[in-house]
Amino acid sequence: MKLVIYQTSDLHGFVYPTNYVTEQSLGILKIGSYILEDEKKYDVSLKIDCGDLVQGSALTHYLSKKDIDSNPIVELLKDINYDAYVLGNHEFNYGLDYLTTAYKSISNKIINANITGLPFESKPYRIFDINGFKIGCIGFTTSFIPNWEQEKNIKDLEFLNPVEMYGKYEKELKEQSDMIIVCYHGGFEKSIDGKNIPTEKLTKENQASELLEKYDSIDIVLSGHQHRSFITKLNGIICAQPMHNGQNFTKIVIDTETKESTYELVDVSKLNNKINSDLEKRFTKINEELQEYLDKEIGHFKNDIILDNIFKARLEGHPFINFLHEVQLEVSNADFSALSLFDTAIGFKKNVSIRDVLINYPYPNTLKVLKVKGSKIKEAIEKAATYFVLENNEIKINEEFLVPKVQNYNYDTFAGLSYEVDLNKEFYDRVISMKKDDENLDLNKDYTIVLNNYRASNTAIYPAYENAEVVKEINMDMSELIIDYFQRHREVDIPDGSCYKFKY
């Protein structure tokens, strides 16, 4: 008997094959339409989503503002007949009420072995009996969520260690299953080349490698969260992770008699199938409403501030970066601002719509203001300065920000001061000048800095902020703050200059 397993992860609410600026080869409609036809070639199918489903796109932002009885994105996966769901860390971004509304209709299919206190039903694992061949699917979510998420969004929840929780259920899984699949919204913290070398700081954010080191009962790991895009075998165990936004998905075919298998990541750009009209009709009205909402004009720039070259913008500065800093500084009244430039950012033309804001800032980040010493500001800038390296007099991105996954979002720029960095110097000794109001920054003085809630809370990358006093929390999404900024400043003129300079 031939069993086919389909896995999606980190779909982030991308339903249509578009980022709402241009058509792109991605999205749930393309994937679901393919699966409904492709599964007919096999005796039985198993469909699993590994989280970060209902947040991350212009559509999810729009839905979060509506009073809805059920989430149409989850309902779409029901139409595709998904068998199991894992919660991702971004599922919590809009709060527990929104999460409950989204998942209550399929809560009996949620596999969750390490989050306690959820306001709806879930099971640690499910056993799928396929004509006598039993597959045990256990679900985990990264336990690192309290390091990022606003406390109000995870009130009374506890995120337990997935490695320890697998040990709790291993015996009964082995007794009831012919094959065990770990479905994990988390990734691999060590290399997947067989050498098992740490590829990141071992904070317990990603623990798939640790799971495989400790237990020999796992047959397949379906992972997510890191947006890495790979499928391989590690010591005979199939390990997969699809790309984000539905750019590809996992397909594994198993002969249940011989246990032989084939596996691949299916590239959505290579699919020629038409979108299933029955699936699409669920979104016809919503999409019309969304397009009207996105096209609403909210303000104007004096000039276009288009991002033609993101690498150059990060290196030399850009009016778009200046604008984001201006929004953060004005709403916070902080001395300094820190932020990263997202890979999805495209900049703004003169006339700005809500669509433009959400394309450039699709994440529901809020802001925090921290009190830190001037020495800590320098430490943070020194960390950011490790993003660039000099090779044969050419500036490149430090491989640590590219492997095992691209982490451009971990490079921050700073505003409210002017600073100069010498790339010829060693890491953490590169900042040669920091001035505020034309005076050298006092390393012993207390200052305030505004940054998004993820950077303020997850200090593994920027330890300069560890244990810093929180002076203020601004609990409004950054995209809403940008929209509000335009309501107060209909005509916006942003300077071209940069407050930082790299010497090389």
C-alpha positions as CSV (number, residue, x, y, z in Angstrom):
1,M,0.0,0.0,0.0
2,K,1.3,3.4,-0.9
3,L,1.0,6.2,1.6
4,V,1.7,9.8,0.7
5,I,2.5,12.4,3.4
6,Y,2.2,16.1,2.6
7,Q,3.6,18.7,5.0
8,T,3.3,22.4,4.9
9,S,4.8,24.9,7.4
10,D,5.2,28.6,7.9
11,L,2.5,29.4,5.3
12,H,2.0,32.8,7.1
13,G,-1.5,33.3,5.6
14,F,-0.3,33.4,2.0
15,V,-3.4,32.1,0.2
16,Y,-3.2,33.6,-3.3
17,P,-0.1,33.4,-5.4
18,T,0.9,37.0,-4.7
19,N,2.5,39.2,-2.1
20,Y,-0.2,41.8,-3.0
21,V,2.3,43.7,-5.2
22,T,3.1,41.1,-7.9
23,E,2.1,37.6,-8.7
24,Q,4.4,35.0,-7.2
25,S,4.7,31.3,-7.2
26,L,3.5,30.5,-3.7
27,G,0.4,30.1,-1.5
28,I,-2.1,27.7,-0.1
29,L,-4.4,27.7,-3.1
30,K,-1.7,26.5,-5.4
31,I,-0.5,23.8,-2.9
32,G,-4.0,22.7,-2.0
33,S,-5.2,22.4,-5.6
34,Y,-2.2,20.2,-6.4
35,I,-2.6,18.0,-3.3
36,L,-6.3,17.3,-4.0
37,E,-5.3,15.9,-7.5
38,D,-2.0,14.3,-6.6
39,E,-3.3,12.3,-3.7
40,K,-5.5,10.3,-6.1
41,K,-2.4,8.5,-7.3
42,Y,-1.9,6.8,-3.9
43,D,-3.9,4.5,-1.7
44,V,-4.1,6.9,1.3
45,S,-2.8,10.3,2.2
46,L,-1.8,12.2,5.4
47,K,-1.7,16.0,5.5
48,I,0.1,17.9,8.2
49,D,0.6,21.6,8.9
50,C,3.5,22.5,11.2
51,G,2.4,26.0,12.3
52,D,2.7,29.8,11.6
53,L,-0.5,29.6,9.6
54,V,-2.7,32.6,10.5
55,Q,-0.2,35.5,10.7
56,G,2.3,37.1,8.4
57,S,0.6,38.5,5.3
58,A,-1.6,41.5,4.4
59,L,-4.5,39.1,4.4
60,T,-3.9,38.0,8.0
61,H,-3.5,41.6,9.1
62,Y,-6.9,42.4,7.6
63,L,-8.6,39.4,9.1
64,S,-7.1,40.3,12.5
65,K,-9.1,43.6,12.4
66,K,-12.4,41.9,11.5
67,D,-14.9,40.4,13.8
68,I,-15.0,36.8,12.4
69,D,-16.6,33.6,13.7
70,S,-14.0,31.4,12.1
71,N,-10.7,31.9,10.4
72,P,-11.1,31.3,6.6
73,I,-7.4,30.3,6.3
74,V,-7.9,27.4,8.7
75,E,-11.2,26.6,7.0
76,L,-9.4,26.4,3.7
77,L,-7.1,23.8,5.1
78,K,-10.2,21.9,6.3
79,D,-11.4,22.0,2.7
80,I,-8.1,20.3,1.7
81,N,-8.7,17.7,4.4
82,Y,-5.7,18.3,6.6
83,D,-5.3,15.5,9.2
84,A,-3.1,17.2,11.9
85,Y,-2.1,20.7,12.9
86,V,0.8,22.1,15.0
87,L,0.7,25.6,16.5
88,G,3.5,27.9,15.6
89,N,4.9,30.8,17.6
90,H,3.2,33.4,15.4
91,E,-0.2,31.8,16.1
92,F,-0.1,33.7,19.4
93,N,0.6,37.2,18.0
94,Y,-3.0,38.3,17.9
95,G,-3.9,37.0,21.4
96,L,-5.7,33.9,22.8
97,D,-9.2,34.9,21.8
98,Y,-8.1,35.2,18.1
99,L,-6.2,31.9,18.4
100,T,-9.2,30.2,19.8
101,T,-11.5,31.5,17.1
102,A,-9.1,30.3,14.5
103,Y,-8.6,26.8,15.7
104,K,-11.7,25.8,17.7
105,S,-13.3,24.1,14.6
106,I,-10.3,21.8,14.2
107,S,-9.1,21.6,17.8
108,N,-9.5,17.8,17.8
109,K,-6.8,17.6,15.1
110,I,-4.3,19.8,16.9
111,I,-1.3,17.7,18.1
112,N,0.4,19.5,21.0
113,A,2.6,17.7,23.5
114,N,4.3,20.6,25.2
115,I,1.9,23.6,25.7
116,T,-0.4,23.5,28.7
117,G,-3.3,25.8,29.4
118,L,-4.6,26.3,25.9
119,P,-8.3,27.4,26.0
120,F,-9.3,24.6,23.6
121,E,-8.9,20.9,23.1
122,S,-5.7,19.4,21.8
123,K,-4.0,16.0,22.0
124,P,-0.2,15.3,22.5
125,Y,-0.3,12.9,19.6
126,R,-2.6,11.0,17.2
127,I,-2.3,7.5,15.9
128,F,-3.4,7.1,12.3
129,D,-4.4,3.5,11.6
130,I,-4.0,3.0,7.8
131,N,-5.3,-0.5,7.1
132,G,-3.4,-1.9,10.0
133,F,-0.2,0.2,9.5
134,K,-0.1,2.6,12.4
135,I,1.6,6.0,12.3
136,G,2.1,8.0,15.5
137,C,2.3,11.8,14.9
138,I,3.4,13.8,18.0
139,G,3.3,17.6,17.9
140,F,5.7,20.2,19.4
141,T,6.0,23.9,19.3
142,T,9.2,25.8,20.1
143,S,9.3,26.4,23.9
144,F,11.1,29.7,23.3
145,I,7.9,31.6,22.8
146,P,7.9,33.4,26.2
147,N,11.2,35.1,25.1
148,W,9.3,36.9,22.3
149,E,5.6,37.1,22.9
150,Q,3.7,39.7,24.8
151,E,2.7,38.3,28.2
152,K,-0.9,39.1,27.7
153,N,-1.0,36.9,24.6
154,I,0.2,33.8,26.4
155,K,-1.3,34.3,29.9
156,D,-1.6,31.1,31.9
157,L,0.2,29.1,29.3
158,E,3.3,27.0,29.9
159,F,5.7,26.0,27.2
160,L,7.5,22.8,28.2
161,N,10.7,21.3,26.8
162,P,9.9,19.2,23.6
163,V,12.8,16.9,24.3
164,E,11.6,16.1,27.8
165,M,8.0,15.7,26.6
166,Y,9.0,13.3,23.9
167,G,10.5,11.1,26.6
168,K,7.2,11.2,28.4
169,Y,5.3,9.8,25.5
170,E,7.9,7.7,23.8
171,K,6.9,4.4,25.3
172,E,3.3,4.6,24.4
173,L,4.1,5.9,20.9
174,K,6.4,2.9,20.3
175,E,3.7,0.5,21.7
176,Q,1.0,1.9,19.4
177,S,2.9,2.8,16.2
178,D,4.7,1.1,13.4
179,M,6.3,4.5,12.5
180,I,6.7,7.7,14.6
181,I,6.7,11.2,13.1
182,V,7.7,14.2,15.0
183,C,5.8,17.3,13.8
184,Y,7.7,20.2,15.2
185,H,7.3,24.0,14.8
186,G,11.0,24.4,15.6
187,G,14.2,23.6,13.7
188,F,17.6,22.1,13.7
189,E,20.2,23.7,15.9
190,K,23.1,21.7,14.5
191,S,24.3,20.9,11.0
192,I,22.4,18.4,8.9
193,D,25.5,17.1,7.2
194,G,26.0,14.3,9.6
195,K,28.7,16.2,11.6
196,N,26.2,17.6,14.1
197,I,28.1,20.8,14.6
198,P,26.1,23.6,16.4
199,T,25.0,26.2,13.8
200,E,23.5,28.6,16.3
201,K,23.6,29.5,20.0
202,L,22.0,26.6,21.9
203,T,19.1,28.5,23.5
204,K,16.5,25.7,23.2
205,E,14.7,27.7,20.5
206,N,15.4,24.8,18.0
207,Q,15.8,21.3,19.4
208,A,15.3,18.9,16.5
209,S,19.0,17.9,16.6
210,E,18.8,17.2,20.4
211,L,15.7,15.1,19.8
212,L,17.5,12.9,17.4
213,E,20.6,12.7,19.6
214,K,18.6,11.5,22.6
215,Y,16.0,9.2,21.0
216,D,16.3,6.4,18.4
217,S,12.6,5.8,18.0
218,I,11.9,8.6,15.6
219,D,11.4,7.8,11.9
220,I,10.6,11.2,10.4
221,V,11.0,14.8,11.6
222,L,8.7,17.3,9.9
223,S,10.1,20.7,11.1
224,G,9.4,24.4,10.6
225,H,10.1,27.8,12.1
226,Q,13.5,28.4,10.5
227,H,12.3,28.9,6.9
228,R,15.3,26.9,5.7
229,S,14.0,24.6,2.9
230,F,15.6,21.2,3.0
231,I,14.8,17.5,2.9
232,T,17.4,14.9,3.7
233,K,18.2,11.8,5.7
234,L,20.1,11.9,8.9
235,N,21.2,8.4,10.0
236,G,18.3,7.0,8.1
237,I,15.7,9.4,9.4
238,I,13.9,11.6,7.0
239,C,14.1,15.3,8.1
240,A,12.2,18.0,6.2
241,Q,11.6,21.7,6.4
242,P,9.6,23.7,3.8
243,M,10.3,27.3,2.7
244,H,8.0,30.0,4.2
245,N,4.9,31.5,2.5
246,G,4.1,28.3,0.7
247,Q,7.0,28.5,-1.8
248,N,7.4,24.7,-1.5
249,F,6.1,21.8,0.6
250,T,7.1,18.3,1.7
251,K,6.0,15.1,-0.1
252,I,7.0,11.7,1.2
253,V,5.8,8.4,-0.3
254,I,6.0,5.3,1.8
255,D,5.4,1.7,0.9
256,T,3.8,0.5,4.1
257,E,4.8,-3.2,3.5
258,T,8.5,-2.7,2.7
259,K,8.8,0.7,4.5
260,E,10.7,2.0,1.5
261,S,10.3,5.7,0.9
262,T,10.9,8.5,-1.6
263,Y,10.8,12.1,-0.6
264,E,11.1,15.6,-2.1
265,L,10.3,19.3,-1.6
266,V,7.8,20.2,-4.3
267,D,8.6,23.6,-5.8
268,V,5.4,25.6,-6.3
269,S,7.0,27.5,-9.1
270,K,7.1,24.3,-11.1
271,L,3.4,23.4,-10.7
272,N,1.3,23.9,-13.7
273,N,-2.1,23.0,-12.1
274,K,-5.0,25.4,-12.1
275,I,-6.4,26.6,-8.8
276,N,-9.3,24.6,-7.6
277,S,-12.4,26.8,-8.0
278,D,-14.2,25.3,-5.0
279,L,-11.2,26.2,-2.8
280,E,-10.9,29.7,-4.2
281,K,-14.6,30.6,-3.8
282,R,-14.2,30.7,0.0
283,F,-12.0,33.8,-0.5
284,T,-13.7,35.6,-3.3
285,K,-15.7,38.1,-1.2
286,I,-12.9,38.4,1.4
287,N,-10.3,39.1,-1.3
288,E,-12.5,41.8,-2.8
289,E,-12.9,43.5,0.6
290,L,-9.2,43.2,1.2
291,Q,-8.2,44.8,-2.1
292,E,-10.5,47.8,-1.3
293,Y,-9.0,48.1,2.1
294,L,-5.4,47.8,0.9
295,D,-5.9,50.5,-1.8
296,K,-7.0,53.1,0.7
297,E,-4.6,56.0,0.5
298,I,-3.4,57.3,3.8
299,G,-0.6,59.8,3.1
300,H,2.2,61.2,0.9
301,F,6.0,61.5,0.8
302,K,7.6,64.5,-0.8
303,N,9.7,62.0,-3.0
304,D,9.7,58.3,-3.7
305,I,11.8,56.3,-1.3
306,I,12.1,53.1,-3.2
307,L,14.5,50.3,-2.1
308,D,16.4,49.3,-5.2
309,N,19.3,47.6,-3.4
310,I,18.7,46.3,0.2
311,F,22.3,45.4,0.8
312,K,23.4,48.9,-0.2
313,A,20.7,50.4,2.0
314,R,21.9,48.4,5.0
315,L,25.4,49.5,4.4
316,E,25.0,53.2,3.4
317,G,21.6,54.1,4.9
318,H,18.4,55.0,3.1
319,P,15.4,57.4,3.6
320,F,13.2,54.3,4.1
321,I,15.2,53.3,7.1
322,N,15.2,56.9,8.3
323,F,11.5,57.0,8.1
324,L,11.0,53.9,10.2
325,H,13.3,55.3,12.8
326,E,11.4,58.6,12.8
327,V,8.1,56.7,13.5
328,Q,9.7,54.8,16.4
329,L,11.4,57.9,17.9
330,E,8.3,60.1,17.7
331,V,5.9,57.6,19.3
332,S,8.4,56.6,22.0
333,N,10.3,59.8,22.8
334,A,13.3,57.6,23.3
335,D,16.9,58.9,22.9
336,F,17.7,56.2,20.4
337,S,16.0,53.8,18.0
338,A,17.1,50.4,16.7
339,L,15.5,48.4,13.9
340,S,16.2,45.9,11.2
341,L,15.3,46.2,7.5
342,F,13.2,43.2,6.4
343,D,14.0,41.4,3.2
344,T,10.4,41.9,2.1
345,A,10.7,45.7,2.2
346,I,10.4,47.5,-1.1
347,G,10.1,51.1,0.0
348,F,7.4,53.7,-0.7
349,K,6.3,55.7,-3.7
350,K,5.0,59.2,-3.1
351,N,1.4,58.2,-2.6
352,V,1.1,55.7,0.2
353,S,-1.7,53.2,0.7
354,I,-2.4,50.6,3.5
355,R,-1.1,48.0,1.0
356,D,2.3,49.7,0.9
357,V,2.6,49.8,4.7
358,L,1.7,46.1,5.1
359,I,4.0,45.0,2.3
360,N,6.9,46.8,4.0
361,Y,6.0,45.9,7.5
362,P,3.9,42.7,7.6
363,Y,4.7,41.6,11.1
364,P,2.7,42.5,14.2
365,N,5.6,43.8,16.2
366,T,5.0,46.2,19.0
367,L,7.6,48.4,20.6
368,K,9.4,48.6,23.9
369,V,11.6,51.3,25.4
370,L,14.5,50.1,27.4
371,K,16.9,52.0,29.8
372,V,20.5,51.1,29.1
373,K,24.0,52.5,29.6
374,G,25.9,54.2,26.8
375,S,28.3,51.3,27.0
376,K,25.4,48.9,26.1
377,I,24.5,51.0,23.1
378,K,28.1,50.6,21.9
379,E,27.9,46.9,22.6
380,A,24.7,46.6,20.5
381,I,26.2,48.6,17.6
382,E,29.4,46.4,17.8
383,K,27.2,43.3,17.5
384,A,25.4,44.7,14.5
385,A,28.7,45.6,12.9
386,T,29.7,41.9,12.7
387,Y,27.1,41.7,9.9
388,F,29.7,43.0,7.4
389,V,33.1,41.5,6.6
390,L,35.9,42.6,4.3
391,E,37.2,40.0,1.8
392,N,39.8,41.2,-0.7
393,N,38.7,44.8,-0.1
394,E,35.1,43.8,-0.9
395,I,32.3,44.2,1.6
396,K,30.2,41.0,2.1
397,I,27.7,39.6,4.6
398,N,29.2,37.6,7.4
399,E,28.4,33.9,6.8
400,E,27.1,33.7,10.4
401,F,24.1,35.7,9.2
402,L,23.5,33.4,6.2
403,V,24.1,29.8,7.5
404,P,22.2,27.7,8.4
405,K,19.5,30.2,7.4
406,V,19.4,33.8,6.2
407,Q,19.2,36.1,9.2
408,N,19.4,39.6,7.7
409,Y,16.8,40.6,10.2
410,N,19.5,40.3,12.9
411,Y,21.3,43.3,11.5
412,D,20.2,46.5,13.2
413,T,20.7,50.1,12.3
414,F,20.5,52.8,15.0
415,A,19.2,56.4,15.0
416,G,19.2,59.3,17.5
417,L,23.0,59.4,17.3
418,S,25.7,59.4,14.7
419,Y,28.2,56.6,14.7
420,E,31.1,55.4,12.6
421,V,32.4,51.8,12.2
422,D,35.7,50.7,10.8
423,L,35.4,47.4,9.1
424,N,39.2,46.9,9.0
425,K,39.1,46.4,12.8
426,E,38.4,43.1,14.6
427,F,34.8,42.2,15.6
428,Y,33.6,44.1,18.7
429,D,36.3,46.7,18.4
430,R,34.9,48.4,15.3
431,V,33.0,51.4,16.6
432,I,35.3,54.4,16.4
433,S,32.9,57.2,17.0
434,M,29.4,57.7,18.7
435,K,28.0,61.2,19.1
436,K,24.7,62.6,20.3
437,D,24.1,66.2,19.6
438,D,27.7,66.6,18.5
439,E,29.0,65.3,21.8
440,N,30.7,62.0,22.4
441,L,28.3,59.5,23.9
442,D,28.8,59.0,27.6
443,L,29.3,55.3,28.2
444,N,28.4,55.6,31.8
445,K,25.2,57.6,31.3
446,D,21.7,56.1,31.2
447,Y,19.8,56.4,27.9
448,T,16.6,55.1,26.5
449,I,16.3,53.1,23.3
450,V,13.2,52.0,21.4
451,L,13.1,48.7,19.6
452,N,10.6,46.0,18.6
453,N,9.3,43.6,21.2
454,Y,11.2,40.6,19.7
455,R,14.6,42.3,19.8
456,A,13.9,43.6,23.3
457,S,12.9,40.2,24.7
458,N,15.0,37.7,22.7
459,T,18.5,38.9,23.9
460,A,20.4,35.8,22.7
461,I,21.5,37.8,19.6
462,Y,21.9,41.1,21.3
463,P,22.9,40.4,24.9
464,A,23.4,44.1,25.5
465,Y,19.7,44.3,26.2
466,E,19.6,41.5,28.7
467,N,17.9,42.4,32.0
468,A,17.4,46.0,30.8
469,E,14.7,48.0,32.6
470,V,11.5,48.3,30.5
471,V,10.6,52.0,30.7
472,K,7.6,51.9,28.4
473,E,5.6,49.4,26.3
474,I,3.8,50.6,23.2
475,N,1.2,47.9,22.6
476,M,0.2,48.8,19.1
477,D,1.5,47.0,16.0
478,M,4.2,48.8,14.1
479,S,2.1,48.8,11.0
480,E,-0.7,50.6,12.8
481,L,1.9,53.1,14.2
482,I,3.0,53.8,10.6
483,I,-0.6,54.3,9.5
484,D,-1.3,56.5,12.5
485,Y,1.9,58.5,11.7
486,F,0.5,59.4,8.2
487,Q,-2.8,60.4,9.8
488,R,-0.9,63.0,11.8
489,H,1.6,63.9,9.0
490,R,-0.2,63.8,5.7
491,E,2.9,65.1,3.9
492,V,6.2,63.5,4.9
493,D,9.6,64.7,3.9
494,I,12.4,62.3,4.9
495,P,16.1,63.3,4.6
496,D,18.4,61.2,2.4
497,G,21.4,61.2,4.7
498,S,22.5,58.5,7.0
499,C,23.4,58.8,10.7
500,Y,26.0,56.0,10.4
501,K,29.1,55.4,8.3
502,F,31.2,52.4,7.5
503,K,34.9,52.9,7.0
504,Y,36.8,50.4,4.9
